[in-house]
């Protein structure tokens, strides 16, 4: 098992989903702050991508908690 497979396996765990969701949310906040300050379209794009990823991880975490997997 290589490092990418181990990271994917950890990401699929409940704690991994929570950590990635919080990390992506923090990065989205950082890029949002930069985007508001500079008006850069790249920062806005990265904010949206990171926010979507955080929402996806939160939904997957809630789904796993609700269904006990």
N, C-alpha and C positions, 0 to 999 in steps of 0.2 A: 504494500500500500504506500503510494507516494504522498508527498506533502499536500498536494491539491485534493486528493481523495480524503485525507484526514481532515482538512479544513472544511470540505463539503459535508462530511459526516458530522463534524462539530457544529457547523452552521445549521444543520437540520435538527439539532437538539433544541429543547426549550430554552436553555440558558444561552445558547448560541444565537437563536432568533432574537432574544431580548437584547443581547449585547449589540448585535448588528443593527437592530432598529434604533437603539439609543444613539449609537455612533453615527448612523446616517442622519438622524434627526439633528444632532449637534453640528455635523458638517453642513447640513442644509441651512441651519441658522447662520453659520459663519459665511457661507456663500451669499445668503440673502442680505446680510449686512454689507458685504462688499458690493453686491449688485445695486443696492440702494445708494451707496456712497459714490460708486463710479459710473453707474448706468451701463455697465458692460453686459452685452447680450449673452456672452459665454457664461458669465456668473449667474445670470437668470436661468439659463438652460441647465446648468449644473444644479442649481437650487431645485428646480422642478424634478430633475431626474432623481436626486437624492431624497426628495420628499416622497416621491412615488415609491422608491425602494423602502423607505421607512414605513410607510403605510402598509405596503405588501408584507413586510416582516411582522408588523403588529397584528395584522389580520391572520397570518399563518400561526402566530403564537396564540392568539385568542382561540382559533379553531382547534389547535392541539390541546389547549387547556380545557376547552369545553367537551372535547371528545375523548380525553384521557389517553392520548397517544404519546 
